[in-house]
Amino acid sequence: MDLSTINWLAVVVAAVAFFALGAIWYGPLFGKAWQKGVGLSDEEIKGANMGKLFGSAFIMALIVSFGMAMFFFGFGPNPDMNAGMGAMYGIMTGIFFIFPSTAMNYLFARKSATLIAIDSCYHIVAYTLVGVILGAWQ
C-alpha cells in the first residue's frame, strides 16, 4: 500500500463536504421526517451532547473519505481516475453496499421505508460527492 499517492487535503475537504451535506440533509431538508422516523423528541434532540455527536460524525466522515482515497489511490497512482469515475464509484458504493446494509438493519429494527430512504439516500449522495472530490483532485 502506497499512502504517498493520496491527496490528504482532498481527503479533508471531502470529509468536510460529507459533513456539510449532513447538516443540510438532516436539517432543513429531512430533519423533521428523520426525527420522527427515529422517534426522538425535540427535548431529546436539545439535550444531546452536540459537540460529541458532531465531532464523532466528522471523524466518521474522515474515515470514509480516507477509505475511498485508499481504494482510489492507495495501491499506486491511478491515471484513469477523474471526477466522473469518482462519482461512479461513489454512487455504486452507496447503492450496492450502503443502501442494502442500511435497509437490512432497519427492516429488522422495524424502521419505516421513509427512514431507510432518508438515511440511504444521504449516504448515496455523500459517497458520490466524496468520489467526485477525490477523483477530481488527485
VMD Tcl script that draws the C-alpha trace (Angstrom):
set ca {
  {0.00 0.00 0.00}
  {1.36 3.40 -1.00}
  {-0.22 6.19 1.04}
  {2.04 8.79 -0.58}
  {-0.23 8.81 -3.65}
  {-3.18 10.06 -1.58}
  {-4.01 13.77 -1.65}
  {-4.56 14.36 2.07}
  {-6.02 17.83 1.57}
  {-8.62 16.32 -0.77}
  {-9.46 13.74 1.92}
  {-10.09 16.50 4.47}
  {-12.10 18.61 2.00}
  {-14.18 15.54 1.07}
  {-14.86 14.87 4.76}
  {-15.93 18.49 5.28}
  {-18.25 18.23 2.25}
  {-19.68 14.94 3.59}
  {-20.29 16.58 6.98}
  {-21.77 19.77 5.47}
  {-24.15 17.72 3.33}
  {-25.32 16.02 6.53}
  {-26.07 19.40 8.11}
  {-28.30 20.29 5.16}
  {-29.80 16.81 4.74}
  {-30.68 16.26 8.39}
  {-31.50 19.93 8.96}
  {-33.76 21.81 6.58}
  {-34.28 19.02 4.01}
  {-35.29 15.96 6.04}
  {-34.63 16.84 9.69}
  {-38.21 16.61 10.95}
  {-39.01 13.45 8.97}
  {-35.78 11.83 10.20}
  {-36.51 12.87 13.80}
  {-39.98 11.31 13.55}
  {-38.55 8.17 11.93}
  {-36.04 7.57 14.72}
  {-38.52 8.56 17.41}
  {-36.64 11.45 19.01}
  {-38.49 14.32 20.66}
  {-37.40 17.95 20.42}
  {-36.31 17.75 24.06}
  {-34.14 14.70 23.39}
  {-32.52 16.46 20.44}
  {-31.84 19.58 22.53}
  {-30.46 17.52 25.41}
  {-27.82 15.77 23.32}
  {-24.10 16.48 23.61}
  {-23.84 18.15 20.21}
  {-20.07 18.61 20.38}
  {-19.57 14.89 20.90}
  {-22.11 14.00 18.19}
  {-20.75 16.40 15.59}
  {-17.14 15.59 16.43}
  {-17.80 11.86 16.13}
  {-19.74 12.36 12.89}
  {-16.86 14.34 11.39}
  {-14.38 11.61 12.36}
  {-16.61 9.05 10.62}
  {-16.75 11.26 7.50}
  {-12.96 11.48 7.61}
  {-12.68 7.69 7.86}
  {-15.00 7.23 4.86}
  {-13.08 9.82 2.82}
  {-9.75 8.23 3.71}
  {-11.10 4.75 2.89}
  {-12.32 5.86 -0.51}
  {-8.97 7.56 -1.17}
  {-7.22 4.30 -0.31}
  {-9.40 2.43 -2.82}
  {-8.77 5.08 -5.48}
  {-5.05 5.74 -4.94}
  {-3.67 3.60 -2.11}
  {-2.24 0.98 -4.46}
  {-0.36 3.49 -6.58}
  {-1.18 6.29 -8.98}
  {-4.46 5.91 -10.84}
  {-4.16 7.97 -14.04}
  {-7.64 6.94 -15.16}
  {-9.32 8.46 -12.09}
  {-11.30 11.66 -12.63}
  {-14.41 13.31 -11.21}
  {-16.77 11.18 -13.32}
  {-15.14 7.91 -12.34}
  {-15.07 9.03 -8.70}
  {-18.78 9.81 -8.91}
  {-19.48 6.41 -10.45}
  {-17.53 4.59 -7.71}
  {-19.23 6.66 -5.04}
  {-22.76 6.11 -6.30}
  {-22.13 2.40 -6.86}
  {-20.77 2.03 -3.32}
  {-23.84 3.81 -1.96}
  {-26.37 1.84 -3.99}
  {-24.80 -1.62 -3.82}
  {-23.24 -1.62 -0.35}
  {-24.61 1.15 1.89}
  {-28.29 1.00 0.88}
  {-28.73 -2.78 1.27}
  {-26.81 -2.82 4.56}
  {-28.86 0.04 5.98}
  {-32.11 -1.45 4.72}
  {-31.38 -4.86 6.25}
  {-30.63 -3.35 9.65}
  {-33.64 -1.04 9.57}
  {-36.01 -3.80 8.45}
  {-35.09 -5.89 11.48}
  {-35.32 -2.78 13.69}
  {-38.83 -2.23 12.28}
  {-37.97 1.22 10.93}
  {-40.01 2.83 8.19}
  {-39.29 2.87 4.48}
  {-39.11 6.65 4.81}
  {-36.24 6.42 7.29}
  {-34.47 3.84 5.12}
  {-34.77 6.23 2.17}
  {-33.62 9.30 4.12}
  {-30.52 7.64 5.54}
  {-29.62 5.57 2.48}
  {-30.06 8.39 0.00}
  {-27.93 10.66 2.20}
  {-25.09 8.17 2.04}
  {-25.51 7.59 -1.69}
  {-25.26 11.34 -2.32}
  {-22.43 11.76 0.21}
  {-20.31 8.92 -1.19}
  {-20.86 10.30 -4.69}
  {-19.73 13.74 -3.51}
  {-16.64 12.30 -1.84}
  {-15.87 10.34 -5.01}
  {-16.16 13.45 -7.17}
  {-13.83 15.45 -4.90}
  {-11.23 12.72 -4.63}
  {-11.41 11.83 -8.31}
  {-11.13 15.41 -9.49}
  {-8.43 16.45 -7.06}
  {-5.72 13.84 -7.31}
}
mol new
graphics top color blue
foreach p $ca { graphics top sphere $p radius 0.5 }
foreach p [lrange $ca 0 end-1] q [lrange $ca 1 end] { graphics top cylinder $p $q radius 0.2 }
display resetview
